[in-house]
Amino acid sequence: MDALKEWNLPQPQSKVTIVLLQELVERKIVEKQYKAKSQSYGYILAFLLVSMGCFFWYELENSTSFFVNELTFNTIPMLLILVISSVVTYFQLRKFSKKTKKAEDEYESLRLEILDRSDELFEGQKQWESRHVVFKYLKEEYDINLYYK
């Protein structure tokens, strides 16, 4: 019951409702974290690919022939670092994209379960009348929409 006082929700809520709402909030937070990590790895990969393109363009401009025939010992480590970093970043991006998809699916399944079981979770006249307050609070504070599927 401390969670309701902390969340500033109407008091007559069942323990099952509180636990489900807390789990829903936790899943939403995890989803946002994975989405942010996935997005940051996407930006890093884009930066690395643009850097490699700029590196090759610079080498082509300084080269006397059409193809880069000469790679000096000064340019090979830079190219190797960019390629290895791009490969590692790509696999990290794939990993976090999969985790993001899984977290979204788990969040959506729990959200739909709460919507389907709304009659059971908000039993009694007083709980049913205060349901919209709970939904409004979750929408404003955590961006969780429980108004419709």
N, C-alpha and C positions, 0 to 999 in steps of 0.2 A: 504493500500500500504506500510505501514511501515514494515509489516511482510516480504515482499519481500526484502526490503533493509536490514533488520535484517538477513534474511536467505541468502542473497547474491545471489538471483536468477535473471534471466533476467527480465527486467522490464515490458514488455507488457503482463501482465497476468490479466485475468478477476477476479473480486471480488469473483465470485462463485468458481473458481479454488482455490483461496487462502483459502477460508473458508473450502472447502473440504479437502485440503491438511493439514490445521491446525487440523481439526477434526481427520484425519487419524493419524497424529503424536501423538495427545493426546490419541487416542485409543491404539496405539502401546505402549505408556508409561504405561498406565493402565494395559495392558496385561502383560508387563514385571514385574510390581510391584506385581500383583497377582501371577504370576509364581514364583517369588522369595519368597514370603510369603509361598506359598504352598510347595515349596522345603525345606524351613527352618523348617516348621512344620513336614515334613517327616523325616528330620534328627533328630529332637528332639524326635519324636515318636520312631524311631529306637534306639536312645540312651537309652530312658526309658525302652524299651523292653529288650535290652541287660543288662541293670542294674538290672531289675527284674530277668532275667535268672541267672546273676552272684550272686544275693542275694540268690536265691533258691539253687544254686549249693553250695554256702558257707554254708548254713544251712544244706544241706544234708551231706556235708563233716564233719561237727561238730556233727551231730546227731549220736546216737548209733544204731538206727534202720533204716530200709530202707525208711520209710516215716517220714516226719517231724511231730512228735507227739506233740512236745512242742514248742509253740511259746511264748516266754517270753514277758513281757510288754515292753522290750526294742526294740524288733523286730517288734511288731505289728504296731506302728506308722510309721516306715520306710516303711513297706509293704503297708500300707494304703495310704501313700503319693505317692508311686510309682504307685499304681493302679489308684488312682483318677487322678493323673497327666497324665497317659497314656490315660485314657478315655477322659479327656478334650482335650488333644492334638489330639486324633483321630477325635473328632467331629470338631475341628478347621480345621484340615487337609481336611476333607470332605467338609466343608463350602468353604474354599478357592479353593479347586479343582473345585467345581461347578462354583465359580466366575471366575476362570481362563478359564474354558471352555466357559462360556458366553462371556467373554471379547475377546477370540480368535474368536468366531463366529461373534461378532459385527465387529471386525477389518477386518476379511476376507470378510464379506459382503460389507463393505465400499470400501475395496481395489478392489474387483471385480467390484463394481459399477463404480469406477473411471476408471478402465480399459475399461469397456463397453462404458462409456460416454466420452471416450478420444477425439473423434471427436468433440463433443460439447464443451468440456472444453478448448480445445486448438484450437479455431477458428482463422482463418487468417493464412497467410503464415508465418509471423514472429513468432507467438506463436507456430505453429506446428514445425518449425525448432528448436526452443529453448526447445522443449519438452524433448529431450534426456538429456539436461543439468539439468532440474528439476528432472528427474528420477535418474540420476547419483548422484545428491546431496542428495536426499532422501535415496538412497542405502548406500552411504558412511556415512552420519551423523546419520541416524536413523534406518538403517538396514531394510528399507522398499523396497521391490522389486516390481516395477511396470512395469517391462519389459515384463512379460508374466503371464498368469493365472497359 
